[in-house]
Amino acid sequence: MNYFQNFMDNFGLSFIADAAICAFVLVFFTVIIAKKRNYLVLVLFYLYIGAFAAVAFFCAKTEGRMFYVATAVMRYFTVFLSIMFCVVYQSDLKNLFSRLHTKNDDVRYAAHGNSEDDLMVAVGEIVKATQELSKNDTGALIIVCAGSVPVNVVETGTRLNCLVSSAVLESIFNTKSPLHDGAVIIKDNTILAAGCFLPLTQRDDLSRDLGTRHRAAIGIAEEAPVLSIVVSEESGIVSVVKNKGEIKRYMTSERLSEEIEHAYGITFLGGSKHQHH
């Protein structure tokens, strides 16, 4: 009863503020870790938080006569874990703060639109370039954005802002081009940037046949509503990634065209027309 009375006496705005800050930190860490599907890390994180809370509670209740050293060690270890978290998940934190900082640019890109004819021309040029790159076993990574653009990714590359054409795409991914190792970002019928760096997926269930380009394609699809197109440098196989990381391989020109048109909202998969907005 005395402990409960002390708790009620100390309950106030400071307690609410402490609880709110702790809740925010826990939710923030949980969202970042769960987003990468590192569920084992998430479980260990909560086990550590529970152990820390229990040790700190008994230390405070006994006025430092129990677990004083353990509490001090765990406090310093928590600082170490926080720094390690920032290092391991630096790309996710960078993406988050970049999105907040470039929100207006993101809206500006999203608001720009093109006619359905313009988009169909862009689809044809992308498919044509992809097939040529595939025939020559030239690796490529093309990100097609129909909605808002991941501006934080665009800023890692070289701005182009030119119309989509197969000649430009093929020249970008030419092995002698300084931009061939990165990704091309396409918004509607415009190539926004080339040589962009993408976040890599942390999934551990992927085939060994999938290299860095495929992991990057899945990584960006997990974070943004985009269609990733990958041409394998080793085999020339064309793949697409969408819907938070769903991958489809061995794409023909017809199937690839359907996927891009569907991403643009021009057709349903299967070819049925509908009004594009």
N, C-alpha and C positions, 0 to 999 in steps of 0.2 A: 504493500500500500504506500509506503514512504517513497519507493522508487517511482511509482505511478504519479504520486503527488508532485514530486520534483520534475517529472516530465511535463506535467500540465502547467506547472509554474513557469517553466522555461519555454513553453510553446508560444511562438509569436512570429513576427515578420522575418526575423533572422532565420528561424527554423524553416519557414516556408521557402525562403530564398535558397538556403542550403539544399533543401530537398529538390527544388526546381533545377538548380545547377547540376546536381548529381544525376537527376533523371535525364536532363539534356545530354550530358556526357555519355551516359549509358546508351541512350537511343542513338546518338551519333556514331559511337563505336560499333554498335550492333548493325546499323544500316550499312556502314562501309564494309564490314567483314562479311555480312550475309550477302551483300551484292556480289562479292567474289566467290560465293558458295563455299567459303572456308568454314564449314560447320564445326569441324573438330576444334579449330582455333576459337570459335565462338563459345563452345562448351567449356574449354579450358579457361577462357576469359572470365566467364561467369563463376566458375569454380574458384578462381583466384579472388574475385571480388567478394564472394561469400566468405572465403577463409580470412581475407583481410578485415572484413567487417566484424567477424566473430572475434578475432584476436584483438582488434581495437576496442571492441565492446568490453571484453573481460579485463583489458588493461585499464580502461577508464573506470570500470566498476570497482576494481581493487586498488584504485589510485596509484597505479604504476607498480604494484607489488608483484603482478603476474604479467608475463609476455611483454615487458617493457622493451627488452632488446629486440624481440621478434617484431614488435610494432615499428620500431625505428628502422630495422632492416627492410621491412616490407614497404615502408614509405619511400626509401631510396630506390628500391627495386621498381616501384610504381613509376617513378620518374624515368628510370631506364626503359621500362616497357613503353611509356608514352613516346619517348624519342625513337625507339625501335619501330613503333607503329607508324610514325610519320615517315620514316625511311622506307619501310616496306610498302606502304600505301601512298607514296608521294604522288604518283600519277593521278590517283583518284582525288586526292586533296587539291592538286593543281587544277584538275578539271572542274571541281566544285567551285573553287574561288574564281576561276577564269569565267565560268558561266555567270556568276553573280556580277563580275566586273564588266562583262561584254553583253549584258542582257539586251541593251538597245540595238547593238549590231545584229544579234540573233533575230530580233523581231523584224529588223529591216530586211534581212535576207528572206525571212519567212513570208513577208508581205509581197515580195516580188513574184509576179506570175507570168505565164506565157500561154499562148493559145495551144489548143490540142494539136494543131498542125506542126507548130514549132517543136512540141514535145515528141511527136512521131518522127520528125527528122532527126532529133537528138538520139532517139532510140535506135534508129537505123545506123547512125554513125558509131554509136557505142558497140553495137553488135558486130558491125563490119570490122572495127579495130580489134575487137576481142578475138574474132575468128582468125585474123591475120597473125596476131600475136601467138595464138595457139598453134597455128601451123608451123611457126618458126621456133616453137618452144621458148618463147620470150616471156619471162615472168612479169606479171602486172597485178596491180591492186587498184580497183576503181570503186569509189564510194558514191552512190547515187542518192541524193537527198531530195525528197519531194516536199517535205515540210521544213521545219526550222533546221538550221545548219549548225553543227557543233563548231562554233567559232574558235574555241580553244584549240581545236585540231587544225583548222585552217591557218591559224597564226604560226604554226610550227613549220609551214612550208613556204613556197614562193608564190605570191599572188600572180595570177594570169588574167582572170576576168575576160576570157575570150569564148567565142561560140564553140560548142562541141563539134569536133570533126575527127574523122578517123585518122587523118594525116597527123594532126597535132598529138593525138593520143599515142600513135605508133612512134612518133619521134621522141615523146617524153620517156617511153619505156625502152627505147633503144639503149643497149648496154653501155654505149659510150656517152649517154646523156648523164649529166650530174644529178638529175632528178629521178633516175629510174628506180632507185631503191625505195623510195617513199610511195605514198598513196596519192592518187588524184581525187580531188573532191569536186563533184559535179552537182550544181543546183539547177534544176530544170534543164535549160539548154545551154548553160554557161559553165565552163571550167573555171572554178573559183581559184584553185591553187593546186600545185603539184609538189612532190617531194615532202609530203606531210607525214608526220610520225603519229602512229595510233597506239592506244593502250592494248596490251596483250591480254588475252583471256587467261584466267588461272585454272581453267578446267583441266582435270587430270584423266578424263575419259576419252580423249581424242586419239585417233589413229596416229601411229608414228609416220604415216605417209604425209601428214599435214605439217607443213613447215611454219616458219615465222610469218609469212604472208597470211596463211590461213588463220593463225592465232590472232593476228592483228585484225583480220576481217571479222572474226567472231567477237573480239574484244570491243570493237566500235559498235557492232550490232547489239551487244548486250547493254550498251549505254545510251544509244540513240536510235530513233526510228528510221534507219537507213537500210539500203540494199547494198551489200558488199559483193563485188565481183572479183574473183581471183583466177588468174591464169598461172598454172604451175610451171615453173621454169624447168623442172625435171621431166615432166610427162606431157605438158601442154594441155592437161585436163582443165576444163573451165568449171568453176564452182560458184555458187551464190550462197550468201548467208543473210538471213533476215530473222525477224521475230525473236529477238533476244538470244540469237545464237543458233537458230535452226539452219543446218547446212545441207545443200543439195549439190551433188557432184555430177559430172559427165553431162553438162548442159549442151544441148544442140543450139543452133542459131535460133530455131523457132521457139524452143522453150525459154531461152534467154530473153528473147524479145517479149514473150508473154510476161516474164517476171518483172522486167523493167516497166512495161506498160501498166502492170498491176500496181507497182510501187508508185507510179505517177498518178494512179487513179483513172487511167484511160480505159482500161478493160478489166473485167473480172478474169481470174485464171480460167482458161478454157475459151476465151475469146469473145464473150458476150459484151457488147458495147453498153456503156452508160454515160450519162452526162458528166462531163468533167467540170469541176468548179475550181 
